[in-house]
């Protein structure tokens, strides 16, 4: 008998000869393990609390940043007016009203000449600040100078405003030839910013929130959110600086439950250690219990095998188990039902499977299988063809899990085989259909080009000869004849325009290779330059919002914006200056854009009709066009994975909204 066997026998003798000692050892070992688990759980609870605090802090920072961005947008808009328009002070009521309407979180807007406030909106209730020099006031000048130094928007406060109430002031310096020209400024009342940023302490909440700042004059840190002194503060605390106002945003867990939440689990684990000790003591006293457990385990294995056999009958896949060392394979009965072979032909023989693989697939399957087995991969999968009993071929998807020994060598593979012939047939039919559709599209484009070219030539001839006829014989013809000639020339021109629009519509395509990143703001500015003449004639005002960049094909996207902006300029009210607002926002899976105008509007019954080919709502004499523009827009949007729709009210204006797919 070997020394190892003697050692095992000695240990077994000790276990059964001293059950009490065995029980104590198991108890102490279990107690050590449960103590370690309890400590690990405590650390995990602490980590979870830290993550929760940081998540809350990030949420509040995002909310506060979004609220402040409303102020940044307003103050920079005023700066744009101040630097690009004259008579800002005289027109300040209109400018201020427009800015506040578009930035609802901003309460007051101001314009400063150097450091002196010279204009404010709304004026009512804020008259006291007119003429106030913020650079001369030692209470405010340091934070004003900070904004000038940064040359960027900087928020002062919160502090008590001269006109009453608490608020924060965002200032943006304006320079001319490197010298300070003035400042644009906004005020957001403290209750507004706290409500929008969710910066309130609730006794029922488990977090304590604080927004603090070091006073630039006194150097003392000031807290702006009231906190009850009775509130506990034993939990984790995290802070994040906000450079836009030199604030410090802090979130603290009021009370940590890392220990208290683990007490019950610790108690249970101690009981478990005691129970394990008792079980070990009883096991040492009663070897017969172990034998019974072995019998129970054997029964469970038998049941597991029975369940496996039943599972193979319940699925339509072929379940197989391949012993690589012996090259023996077990296959479920469905293998014979799927391929039609008799059990005797293939049972236990893996080489049989190689004989039914399609000759064109055999080399690739063998190569990939060998590479998979020689690698450290745990999984195998491949699609290929196998011959059925009736000599036809079936497409199958074969996948398996590889069992390896301690050295990484594959010793066993267990898997399933699925018949995917129907799916492959559908895929092949779909590919063939796509190919036919692509050929048809190319033929259609070629036909459209040739047809339009052949049609335009006689139209040019008709127009030319009618024009010559009018020039030579107009004096000899009566008024009615000349009118008929004009009708013919005008009809030829409109038909030429229609043919060009139809050709452009047919050529709009979507080629994945042409997708690129498009600066939307720059693209729209190019469109506005193209439309500058009609914009100037109608004194139209075009307002651009924050526009996300688009991933798409540049030329169709430019045509899309060009058509929609052109419609807003065309269908305007005769007694109203056109105002066009262009905005965009990012959604979860797509981008959404809106072109809004104050034009004549569209009746509700025609909101879908306008996107059809050659659909016109107005007589050509009043509003020229062919009715192809919005149809082309819908085709472009659809090709970019989006939808387009319209919202309108007669006499008020229209909104054209569309979405575009976000390409990663």
C-alpha positions in Angstrom: 0.0 0.0 0.0 1.4 3.4 -1.0 2.1 6.2 1.5 -0.7 8.4 0.0 -3.2 5.6 0.6 -1.9 5.2 4.2 -2.3 8.9 4.8 -5.8 8.9 3.5 -6.7 5.9 5.7 -5.1 7.7 8.7 -7.1 10.9 8.1 -10.3 8.9 7.7 -9.6 7.1 11.0 -9.1 10.4 12.8 -12.4 11.8 11.4 -14.5 8.8 12.5 -12.6 8.2 15.7 -13.1 11.7 17.1 -16.4 13.1 15.9 -16.3 16.0 18.4 -13.0 17.2 17.2 -14.2 16.9 13.6 -17.3 19.0 14.5 -15.2 21.8 16.1 -12.8 21.9 13.2 -15.6 22.2 10.7 -17.3 24.9 12.9 -14.1 27.0 13.2 -13.4 26.7 9.5 -17.0 27.6 8.6 -16.9 30.5 11.1 -13.7 31.8 9.4 -15.2 31.6 5.9 -18.5 33.2 7.0 -16.6 36.0 8.7 -14.7 36.6 5.5 -17.9 36.6 3.6 -19.5 39.1 6.0 -16.5 41.4 5.7 -16.6 41.1 1.9 -20.4 41.9 2.0 -19.7 45.0 4.2 -17.1 46.2 1.7 -19.6 45.6 -1.2 -22.3 47.6 0.6 -19.9 50.4 1.2 -19.0 50.4 -2.5 -22.6 50.3 -3.5 -23.3 53.3 -1.2 -20.4 55.2 -2.8 -21.7 54.4 -6.3 -25.2 55.6 -5.3 -23.8 58.9 -3.9 -21.7 59.4 -7.1 -24.7 58.6 -9.3 -26.8 61.1 -7.4 -24.0 63.7 -7.7 -23.7 63.2 -11.4 -27.5 63.5 -11.8 -27.6 66.8 -9.9 -24.6 68.1 -11.8 -26.3 67.3 -15.1 -29.5 68.9 -14.0 -27.7 72.1 -12.8 -25.6 72.2 -15.9 -28.7 72.0 -18.2 -30.3 74.8 -16.2 -27.1 76.9 -16.5 -26.8 76.2 -20.2 -30.2 78.0 -20.6 -28.5 81.1 -19.2 -25.3 80.6 -21.3 -27.4 80.4 -24.4 -29.3 83.7 -23.5 -26.2 85.7 -22.6 -24.3 84.6 -25.7 -27.3 85.4 -27.9 -27.4 89.0 -26.4 -23.6 89.2 -27.0 -24.2 88.3 -30.7 -26.8 91.1 -31.0 -24.4 93.5 -29.3 -21.5 92.7 -31.6 -23.4 92.5 -34.9 -26.3 95.0 -34.6 -26.5 98.7 -33.9 -29.0 100.4 -31.6 -29.0 97.4 -29.2 -30.0 99.7 -26.3 -32.8 101.3 -28.2 -34.2 97.9 -29.3 -33.4 96.2 -26.0 -37.0 95.6 -25.0 -37.7 93.6 -28.2 -34.3 91.8 -28.1 -34.7 91.0 -24.4 -38.2 89.7 -24.9 -37.2 87.4 -27.7 -34.3 86.0 -25.7 -36.3 85.4 -22.6 -39.1 83.7 -24.7 -36.5 81.2 -26.0 -34.8 80.7 -22.7 -37.6 80.3 -20.1 -35.3 79.7 -17.1 -33.7 83.2 -17.4 -35.5 85.8 -15.4 -33.7 89.1 -16.3 -31.3 90.1 -19.0 -28.9 93.1 -19.0 -26.5 94.9 -21.2 -23.5 96.8 -19.8 -21.4 99.5 -21.4 -18.0 98.8 -19.9 -19.1 97.9 -16.4 -22.2 100.1 -16.2 -25.7 98.6 -16.7 -27.4 100.6 -19.5 -30.3 98.3 -20.5 -32.4 95.7 -18.7 -35.4 93.6 -19.5 -37.9 93.4 -18.0 -37.5 97.0 -16.9 -40.4 96.9 -14.4 -39.0 96.1 -11.0 -35.4 96.4 -12.2 -35.2 100.2 -12.7 -32.8 100.5 -9.7 -29.9 98.8 -11.5 -29.8 101.2 -14.4 -26.5 103.1 -14.1 -25.1 100.7 -11.6 -21.3 100.1 -12.2 -20.5 96.5 -11.3 -16.7 97.1 -11.7 -16.8 99.9 -9.2 -18.6 97.9 -6.6 -16.1 96.0 -4.4 -18.8 93.5 -3.6 -19.1 92.4 -7.3 -16.0 93.5 -9.1 -13.8 90.5 -8.4 -16.2 88.0 -10.0 -16.8 90.5 -12.9 -13.0 90.7 -13.4 -13.0 86.8 -13.3 -15.4 86.7 -16.2 -13.3 89.3 -18.1 -10.1 87.3 -17.4 -11.7 84.1 -18.6 -13.3 85.7 -21.7 -16.1 83.3 -21.1 -19.4 83.1 -19.3 -18.9 83.2 -15.5 -21.7 83.0 -12.9 -21.5 85.1 -9.8 -23.4 84.4 -6.6 -25.8 83.4 -5.3 -26.2 86.7 -3.5 -28.8 89.3 -2.7 -29.7 91.4 -5.8 -29.9 95.2 -5.7 -33.5 94.9 -7.0 -34.4 92.4 -4.3 -34.4 88.6 -4.0 -31.6 86.1 -4.3 -30.1 85.0 -7.6 -27.1 84.2 -9.7 -25.7 86.5 -12.4 -24.0 85.2 -15.5 -21.8 87.7 -17.4 -20.1 87.4 -20.8 -17.4 90.0 -21.7 -17.5 91.8 -25.1 -14.2 93.0 -26.6 -13.4 95.4 -29.4 -9.9 95.6 -30.7 -8.7 93.7 -27.6 -10.3 96.2 -25.2 -13.4 95.6 -23.0 -16.4 97.0 -24.8 -19.1 95.9 -22.3 -20.8 92.8 -20.9 -24.0 90.9 -21.6 -25.5 89.5 -18.4 -28.5 87.4 -17.2 -30.1 86.8 -13.9 -31.6 83.5 -12.8 -33.4 83.7 -9.4 -32.2 81.3 -6.8 -35.6 79.5 -6.5 -35.6 78.9 -10.3 -32.1 77.4 -10.4 -32.8 75.3 -7.3 -36.1 74.0 -8.6 -34.7 73.1 -12.0 -31.6 71.5 -10.6 -33.5 69.6 -7.9 -31.2 71.3 -5.3 -33.5 70.9 -2.3 -33.0 68.9 0.9 -35.9 66.7 1.8 -36.0 65.2 5.3 -37.4 62.0 3.8 -34.6 61.7 1.3 -31.5 59.7 2.2 -29.1 62.2 0.6 -28.0 65.6 1.9 -27.2 68.1 -0.8 -25.1 71.3 -0.6 -23.9 73.9 -3.1 -21.1 76.0 -1.7 -18.6 78.6 -2.8 -15.7 80.5 -1.3 -16.6 84.2 -1.1 -14.0 86.0 -3.3 -14.1 89.0 -0.9 -14.0 87.4 2.5 -12.4 84.0 1.6 -15.2 82.3 3.7 -16.9 79.3 2.3 -20.7 80.0 2.0 -23.4 77.3 1.9 -26.5 78.1 -0.1 -28.8 75.1 0.6 -30.3 74.9 4.1 -29.6 71.7 6.1 -31.1 70.7 9.4 -28.5 70.4 12.1 -30.4 67.3 13.4 -29.8 65.4 10.2 -27.3 62.5 10.6 -24.2 62.6 8.3 -22.4 59.3 8.8 -22.6 58.2 5.1 -20.2 58.6 2.3 -19.7 62.1 0.9 -18.6 63.2 -2.6 -18.1 66.6 -4.2 -17.6 67.9 -7.7 -16.3 71.4 -8.6 -18.3 73.5 -11.2 -15.8 75.9 -12.8 -18.5 78.0 -14.5 -19.2 79.6 -11.1 -16.4 78.3 -8.9 -19.1 76.3 -7.0 -18.6 73.0 -5.1 -21.6 70.6 -5.4 -21.7 68.0 -2.6 -23.9 65.0 -2.0 -23.7 63.0 1.3 -25.4 59.9 2.3 -27.2 60.8 5.6 -26.8 57.4 7.2 -24.7 54.4 6.2 -26.4 51.0 6.4 -23.3 49.0 5.5 -23.0 47.5 9.0 -26.6 47.5 10.1 -27.7 45.9 6.9 -25.3 43.0 7.4 -26.1 42.2 11.0 -28.9 39.7 10.1 -26.7 38.0 7.5 -23.8 37.7 10.0 -26.2 36.1 12.5 -27.4 33.6 10.0 -23.8 32.8 9.0 -22.9 32.1 12.6 -25.9 29.8 12.8 -24.8 28.2 9.6 -21.3 27.6 11.0 -22.8 26.0 14.1 -25.1 23.9 11.9 -22.2 22.8 9.7 -20.3 21.8 12.9 -23.2 19.7 14.1 -23.6 18.2 10.7 -19.9 17.2 10.6 -20.2 15.7 14.0 -23.2 13.7 13.1 -21.5 12.7 9.8 -18.5 11.4 11.6 -20.7 9.5 14.0 -22.8 8.0 11.3 -20.8 6.8 8.2 -24.0 5.2 7.1 -25.4 8.7 6.3 -22.5 9.2 3.8 -23.3 6.0 2.1 -27.0 7.0 1.9 -25.9 10.3 0.4 -23.8 8.5 -2.2 -26.9 6.4 -3.0 -29.0 9.6 -3.3 -26.4 11.2 -5.6 -26.4 8.1 -7.8 -30.1 8.4 -8.0 -29.8 12.0 -9.0 -27.4 11.2 -11.7 -29.8 8.6 -13.1 -32.6 11.2 -13.0 -30.3 13.7 -14.7 -29.6 11.2 -17.5 -33.3 10.6 -17.8 -34.0 14.3 -18.0 -31.4 14.6 -20.7 -33.0 11.8 -22.8 -36.4 13.5 -22.4 -34.9 16.9 -23.4 -33.4 15.5 -26.6 -36.9 14.3 -27.5 -38.5 17.7 -26.8 -36.2 19.7 -29.1 -36.1 19.7 -32.8 -32.3 20.0 -32.8 -30.0 17.0 -32.9 -28.2 16.7 -29.6 -24.7 15.0 -29.8 -21.9 14.1 -27.5 -18.4 13.4 -29.1 -15.7 11.6 -27.1 -12.6 12.9 -29.0 -10.2 10.4 -27.4 -12.2 7.4 -28.6 -13.7 9.2 -31.6 -17.1 7.9 -30.5 -20.2 10.0 -30.8 -23.7 9.8 -29.3 -26.5 11.3 -31.4 -30.1 11.8 -30.3 -32.8 10.0 -32.3 -33.8 13.3 -34.1 -30.6 12.9 -36.2 -32.1 9.9 -37.9 -35.5 11.7 -38.3 -33.9 14.8 -39.8 -31.6 13.1 -42.3 -33.4 9.8 -42.8 -30.5 7.4 -42.0 -30.9 4.2 -40.0 -29.4 3.9 -36.5 -27.1 1.1 -37.6 -25.4 3.3 -40.2 -24.0 6.0 -38.0 -24.5 5.2 -34.3 -21.2 5.6 -32.4 -19.2 6.4 -35.6 -18.1 10.0 -36.1 -16.3 9.3 -39.4 -19.8 8.6 -40.9 -20.7 12.3 -40.4 -17.7 13.3 -42.6 -19.0 11.1 -45.5 -22.3 13.0 -45.7 -20.8 16.6 -45.7 -21.1 18.3 -49.1 -17.8 17.9 -51.0 -17.5 21.6 -51.6 -17.9 22.2 -47.8 -15.8 19.3 -46.5 -12.4 21.0 -46.7 -13.5 24.2 -45.0 -15.4 22.4 -42.2 -12.5 20.1 -41.5 -10.0 23.0 -41.4 -12.1 25.2 -39.2 -12.9 22.3 -36.8 -9.2 21.4 -36.5 -8.3 25.1 -35.9 -11.0 25.4 -33.2 -9.9 22.2 -31.4 -6.2 23.2 -31.5 -7.0 26.7 -30.1 -8.2 27.5 -26.6 -11.7 28.3 -27.7 -14.6 26.8 -25.7 -17.1 26.9 -28.6 -17.5 25.6 -32.1 -20.1 26.7 -34.7 -20.4 26.6 -38.5 -23.0 26.4 -41.2 -22.6 23.8 -44.0 -24.5 21.3 -46.1 -25.0 17.6 -45.5 -26.5 14.8 -47.7 -29.8 13.3 -46.6 -30.8 9.7 -47.2 -32.8 10.7 -50.3 -29.6 12.2 -51.8 -30.8 15.8 -51.4 -28.8 18.3 -49.3 -29.8 20.1 -46.2 -28.3 23.3 -44.7 -27.4 22.8 -41.0 -26.0 25.0 -38.2 -23.7 22.9 -36.0 -22.6 24.3 -32.6 -20.9 22.8 -29.7 -19.2 23.3 -26.3 -15.6 22.0 -26.0 -14.4 20.3 -22.8 -10.7 20.5 -22.2 -8.3 18.8 -19.8 -5.9 20.6 -17.4 -3.4 21.0 -20.3 -6.0 22.7 -22.5 -6.4 19.7 -24.9 -9.9 19.1 -26.2 -11.2 15.8 -24.9 -14.9 16.1 -25.4 -17.5 18.2 -27.3 -21.2 18.4 -26.6 -23.5 20.2 -29.0 -26.6 20.5 -31.2 -27.3 20.5 -34.9 -30.2 22.6 -36.3 -31.7 22.2 -39.8 -31.7 25.7 -41.3 -32.6 24.8 -44.9 -35.8 26.9 -44.9 -33.9 30.0 -43.5 -31.1 29.6 -46.1 -33.6 29.3 -48.9 -35.3 32.5 -47.7 -31.9 34.3 -47.5 -31.0 33.2 -51.0 -34.4 34.3 -52.4 -34.0 37.7 -50.6 -30.5 38.2 -52.0 -31.7 37.4 -55.5 -34.7 39.8 -55.0 -32.3 42.6 -53.8 -30.1 42.0 -56.8 -33.0 42.2 -59.1 -34.3 45.3 -57.4 -30.8 46.9 -57.7 -30.7 46.2 -61.4 -34.2 47.6 -61.8 -33.3 50.8 -60.0 -30.2 51.3 -62.2 -32.3 50.7 -65.3 -34.9 53.1 -64.0 -32.3 55.8 -63.4 -30.9 55.3 -66.9 -34.4 55.4 -68.4 -35.2 58.6 -66.5 -32.1 60.3 -67.7 -32.6 59.2 -71.3 -36.3 60.0 -71.3 -35.7 63.4 -69.7 -33.0 64.2 -72.3 -35.2 63.1 -75.2 -38.1 65.1 -73.9 -36.2 68.3 -73.2 -34.9 68.5 -76.7 -38.3 68.9 -78.5 -39.4 71.2 -75.6 -36.4 73.5 -76.3 -37.2 73.4 -80.0 -40.9 74.3 -79.3 -40.0 77.1 -76.9 -37.3 78.5 -79.3 -39.6 78.5 -82.4 -42.5 79.9 -80.5 -40.3 82.7 -79.2 -39.0 83.4 -82.8 -42.6 83.3 -84.0 -43.6 85.9 -81.4 -40.6 88.2 -82.2 -41.2 88.1 -86.0 -45.0 88.2 -86.3 -46.2 89.7 -83.0 -47.1 93.0 -84.7 -49.2 91.1 -87.3 -51.0 88.9 -84.8 -53.9 90.1 -82.6 -53.8 90.1 -78.9 -55.4 86.7 -78.5 -52.8 85.0 -80.8 -49.9 86.6 -78.8 -51.6 85.4 -75.6 -51.7 81.8 -77.0 -48.0 82.0 -77.9 -47.2 83.1 -74.3 -49.3 80.2 -73.0 -47.3 77.8 -75.2 -43.9 79.2 -74.2 -44.9 79.2 -70.5 -46.2 75.6 -70.7 -42.9 74.5 -72.3 -40.9 76.1 -69.6 -43.0 74.6 -66.8 -42.8 71.2 -68.4 -39.0 71.5 -68.7 -38.9 72.4 -64.9 -41.1 69.4 -64.1 -38.9 67.0 -66.1 -35.8 68.4 -64.3 -37.5 67.8 -60.9 -38.6 64.3 -61.9 -35.0 63.5 -63.0 -33.6 64.9 -59.7 -36.2 62.8 -57.8 -35.2 59.6 -59.6 -31.5 60.2 -59.1 -31.7 60.6 -55.3 -30.1 57.5 -54.0 -28.5 56.1 -50.8 -25.0 54.7 -51.1 -23.5 53.5 -47.8 -20.0 54.3 -49.1 -20.9 58.0 -49.4 -21.9 58.3 -45.7 -19.9 61.0 -43.9 -20.0 63.3 -40.8 -21.9 66.5 -41.7 -21.6 69.8 -39.8 -25.3 70.7 -39.8 -24.8 74.3 -38.8 -22.3 74.9 -41.6 -24.4 73.1 -44.2 -27.5 75.2 -43.4 -25.4 78.4 -43.5 -24.4 77.4 -47.1 -28.1 76.8 -47.9 -28.9 80.3 -46.5 -26.2 81.9 -48.7 -27.8 80.2 -51.7 -31.2 81.6 -50.7 -29.7 85.0 -49.7 -31.4 86.9 -52.5 -35.0 85.9 -51.6 -34.2 86.2 -47.9 -33.1 89.8 -48.5 -36.1 90.6 -50.7 -38.6 89.4 -48.0 -36.5 90.7 -45.0 -36.9 87.2 -43.6 -35.4 86.3 -40.2 -33.8 82.9 -39.9 -33.1 81.6 -36.3 -30.7 78.7 -35.9 -30.9 76.6 -32.7 -28.3 74.1 -31.4 -28.1 71.6 -34.3 -26.5 68.2 -33.8 -24.2 66.9 -36.5 -25.6 64.4 -39.0 -24.1 61.2 -40.3 -25.4 60.8 -43.9 -24.9 61.7 -47.5 -24.2 65.4 -47.9 -25.8 66.3 -51.2 -29.3 64.8 -50.5 -29.2 66.3 -46.9 -28.4 69.7 -48.5 -31.3 69.3 -50.9 -33.6 68.4 -48.0 -32.9 71.6 -46.0 -32.9 73.6 -49.2 -36.4 72.5 -50.2 -37.9 72.9 -46.7 -36.4 76.4 -46.2 -37.4 77.4 -49.7 -41.0 76.4 -49.0 -41.0 78.5 -45.8 -39.8 81.5 -47.8 -42.3 80.8 -50.7 -45.5 80.3 -48.8 -45.3 83.4 -46.6 -48.0 85.8 -45.5 -48.0 88.9 -47.7 -48.4 91.2 -44.6 -45.9 89.5 -42.3 -42.1 89.4 -42.2 -41.1 85.7 -42.5 -39.5 84.2 -39.4 -38.0 80.7 -39.8 -36.7 78.7 -36.9 -34.5 75.7 -37.4 -33.8 73.4 -34.5 -32.6 69.9 -33.8 -32.2 67.5 -30.9 -30.7 64.1 -30.2 -33.0 61.2 -29.4 -32.1 57.7 -28.3 -31.7 56.1 -31.7 -32.2 59.1 -34.1 -31.9 62.8 -34.7 -35.0 65.0 -34.9 -35.1 68.4 -36.8 -37.8 71.0 -37.1 -38.2 73.8 -39.7 -40.9 76.2 -38.3 -42.3 79.2 -40.1 -45.1 81.8 -39.7 -46.4 81.4 -43.2 -49.9 80.8 -44.7 -50.2 77.3 -43.2 -51.7 74.0 -44.5 -55.2 72.6 -43.9 -55.2 69.6 -41.6 -56.7 67.3 -44.4 -53.7 68.0 -46.6 -50.8 67.4 -44.2 -50.1 64.0 -45.6 -51.1 64.9 -49.2 -48.3 67.5 -49.6 -45.6 64.8 -49.6 -47.0 63.0 -52.7 -45.4 63.3 -56.1 -46.7 66.2 -58.2 -49.2 67.1 -55.4 -49.9 70.9 -55.4 -52.2 72.8 -53.1 -52.0 76.2 -54.7 -52.4 77.5 -58.3 -49.1 77.8 -60.2 -49.8 81.4 -61.0 -49.6 82.4 -57.3 -47.0 79.9 -56.1 -44.7 78.5 -58.8 -43.4 75.0 -58.6 -44.0 71.4 -59.7 -45.0 69.7 -56.5 -41.9 67.6 -56.4 -40.0 69.3 -53.6 -41.6 67.6 -50.6 -41.8 64.3 -52.4 -38.0 64.5 -52.8 -37.7 65.4 -49.1 -39.6 62.4 -48.1 -37.5 60.1 -50.3 -34.3 61.5 -48.8 -35.5 61.1 -45.2 -36.7 57.6 -45.8 -33.4 56.6 -47.3 -31.7 57.9 -44.2 -33.8 55.7 -42.0 -36.3 58.4 -40.8 -39.8 59.8 -41.3 -41.1 63.2 -42.1 -44.4 64.9 -41.2 -46.0 68.3 -41.0 -47.9 70.2 -38.3 -49.7 73.4 -39.3 -52.5 75.9 -38.6 -54.0 78.1 -41.3 -52.7 81.7 -41.1 -50.4 80.9 -38.2 -47.6 78.9 -39.8 -46.3 75.4 -40.3 -43.7 73.0 -38.8 -42.0 70.4 -40.9 -40.4 67.8 -38.7 -38.2 64.8 -39.7 -36.0 62.2 -38.1 -32.7 60.8 -39.3 -31.1 57.5 -38.2 -28.0 57.8 -35.9 -25.2 55.9 -37.6 -22.4 54.8 -35.3 
